[in-house]
């Protein structure tokens, strides 16, 4: 009687031990899967943040290039306007020299006043520029 009684208990203990060992293994495996999923999520978040930083850098570079292009266009426009002003001033000077300065047999006309905006020659009695319509300052 004695040996028969021990056998079922030993088998039950073996079965319980094996079951608990399998359960622990399953828990460990589930923990490993959860940990792997956590690290995968962390890697994805890092990749997304890196992509966002790269996009921000690209946008900043594009904005800097656009600002430089705009600044260059403004400089070219200013230079072109200055050249046009000088050209108009030279034409005005040539016009005055041809019409009022070099011909001694032609009597000089009324004094000439230049427009502040376009540098065109106007009569002193004029209130507005004959070229651009700007009000003349006396």
C-alpha positions as CSV (number, residue, x, y, z in Angstrom):
1,X,0.0,0.0,0.0
2,X,2.7,2.3,0.8
3,X,4.5,2.2,-2.6
4,X,1.3,2.5,-4.5
5,X,0.4,5.7,-2.7
6,X,3.6,7.5,-3.5
7,X,3.6,6.9,-7.2
8,X,0.5,8.9,-8.0
9,X,1.8,11.8,-5.9
10,X,5.1,11.7,-7.7
11,X,3.4,11.7,-11.1
12,X,1.2,14.6,-10.1
13,X,4.2,16.6,-8.8
14,X,6.1,15.8,-12.0
15,X,3.1,16.9,-14.0
16,X,2.6,20.1,-12.0
17,X,6.3,20.9,-12.2
18,X,6.3,20.4,-15.9
19,X,3.2,22.5,-16.4
20,X,4.6,25.3,-14.3
21,X,7.8,25.2,-16.2
22,X,5.9,25.4,-19.5
23,X,3.9,28.3,-18.1
24,X,7.0,30.1,-17.0
25,X,8.5,29.6,-20.4
26,X,5.3,30.9,-22.1
27,X,5.4,34.0,-19.8
28,X,9.0,34.5,-20.5
29,X,8.3,34.2,-24.2
30,X,5.4,36.7,-24.0
31,X,7.7,39.1,-22.0
32,X,10.3,38.8,-24.7
33,X,7.8,39.5,-27.5
34,X,6.5,42.5,-25.6
35,X,10.0,43.8,-25.1
36,X,10.8,43.3,-28.8
37,X,7.6,45.1,-29.7
38,X,8.6,48.0,-27.4
39,X,12.1,48.2,-29.0
40,X,10.6,48.1,-32.5
41,X,8.2,51.0,-31.5
42,X,11.2,52.9,-30.1
43,X,13.1,52.4,-33.4
44,X,10.2,53.5,-35.4
45,X,9.8,56.7,-33.3
46,X,13.5,57.4,-33.7
47,X,13.2,56.9,-37.5
48,X,10.2,59.2,-37.7
49,X,11.9,61.9,-35.6
50,X,15.0,61.7,-37.8
51,X,12.9,62.0,-41.0
52,X,11.1,65.0,-39.5
53,X,14.4,66.6,-38.6
54,X,15.7,66.0,-42.2
55,X,12.6,67.5,-43.7
56,X,12.9,70.5,-41.4
57,X,16.5,70.9,-42.5
58,X,15.6,70.6,-46.2
59,X,12.8,73.2,-45.7
60,X,15.2,75.6,-44.0
61,X,17.7,75.2,-46.8
62,X,15.0,75.8,-49.4
63,X,13.9,78.9,-47.5
64,X,17.5,80.2,-47.3
65,X,17.9,79.6,-51.1
66,X,14.6,81.5,-51.8
67,X,15.7,84.3,-49.6
68,X,19.1,84.5,-51.3
69,X,17.4,84.4,-54.7
70,X,15.0,87.2,-53.7
71,X,17.8,89.3,-52.3
72,X,19.8,88.8,-55.5
73,X,16.8,89.8,-57.6
74,X,16.3,93.0,-55.5
75,X,20.0,93.8,-55.9
76,X,19.8,93.3,-59.7
77,X,16.6,95.5,-59.8
78,X,18.3,98.3,-57.8
79,X,21.4,98.1,-60.0
80,X,19.2,98.2,-63.2
81,X,17.2,101.2,-61.8
82,X,20.4,103.0,-61.0
83,X,21.8,102.4,-64.5
84,X,18.5,103.7,-66.0
85,X,18.7,106.8,-63.8
86,X,22.3,107.4,-64.9
87,X,21.3,106.9,-68.6
88,X,18.4,109.3,-68.3
89,X,20.6,111.8,-66.5
90,X,23.2,111.6,-69.3
91,X,20.4,112.0,-71.9
92,X,19.1,115.0,-70.0
93,X,22.6,116.5,-69.9
94,X,23.1,115.9,-73.6
95,X,19.7,117.4,-74.3
96,X,20.5,120.5,-72.3
97,X,23.9,120.8,-73.9
98,X,22.5,120.5,-77.4
99,X,19.6,122.8,-76.9
100,X,20.9,125.4,-74.5
101,X,24.6,125.3,-74.1
102,X,26.5,125.0,-77.4
103,X,24.4,127.1,-79.8
104,X,25.5,130.6,-79.3
105,X,23.2,132.0,-82.0
106,X,20.1,130.6,-80.4
107,X,18.9,132.6,-77.4
108,X,18.7,130.5,-74.2
109,X,15.2,129.5,-73.2
110,X,13.7,129.7,-69.7
111,X,15.8,128.1,-66.9
112,X,15.4,124.4,-66.6
113,X,14.5,122.4,-63.5
114,X,15.0,118.6,-63.2
115,X,12.5,116.2,-61.7
116,X,13.6,114.5,-58.5
117,X,12.1,111.2,-59.6
118,X,12.9,110.7,-63.3
119,X,15.6,113.5,-63.7
120,X,13.8,114.9,-66.8
121,X,14.2,118.5,-67.8
122,X,11.2,120.8,-67.1
123,X,10.5,124.5,-67.2
124,X,10.8,126.4,-63.9
125,X,7.2,127.5,-64.2
126,X,5.9,123.9,-64.4
127,X,4.3,122.5,-61.3
128,X,4.4,118.9,-62.5
129,X,7.0,116.9,-64.5
130,X,6.3,116.6,-68.2
131,X,7.8,113.1,-68.3
132,X,6.4,111.2,-65.2
133,X,3.8,113.6,-63.7
134,X,5.6,113.9,-60.4
135,X,5.0,117.2,-58.4
136,X,8.1,119.4,-58.8
137,X,9.6,120.8,-55.7
138,X,10.9,124.4,-56.1
